[in-house]
Amino acid sequence: MAFDTNNGAVFGIIEMHTREPARTKAFYSHVLGWQESPEVLVGEDGFFMMRQGGSNPEATILGAGDTRGVPTGQWIPQIAVDDIRAVTAKCVEAGGEIVAEITQVSNDDPGLMCRIRDPEGAVLGLIQVVKG
């Protein structure tokens, strides 16, 4: 997965944890025309969803296993950043909190991700793509 942050923070992708990933996938396929991206596996029961004819994922639908601090059934925006450690430090300095610590995206993806909560309570994900 690649996001061009243009040396800044940009919305990258949205994700949702659900108790019934297959039903959720079917819903958004029917309503929005999204299709599963067969090239990319996301955990045991997750998948990337893409627009018909699109080249970038629009959303990630995941099972309810490790929600990393967010209830199921809610969309979580993922912000692509250049330096996830610097951004999380600024978050804490500004009165926010880290909801889920920085971890590697997956065994196959060396990128980093975490979740933060702003002072009003909104949760969002941060993702730092390793540029190769």
Protein Blocks (a to p, Z undefined) as FASTA:
>chain_A
ZZdekhpacdfbdcdddfblmlmmmmmmmmnopacdfkbcghjkbccdddehiabdfbdc
ddfklnnhpaehiacdddddfblmlmmmmmmmnopacfbdcddfblmlmbdcdddddfko
pacdddddddZZ
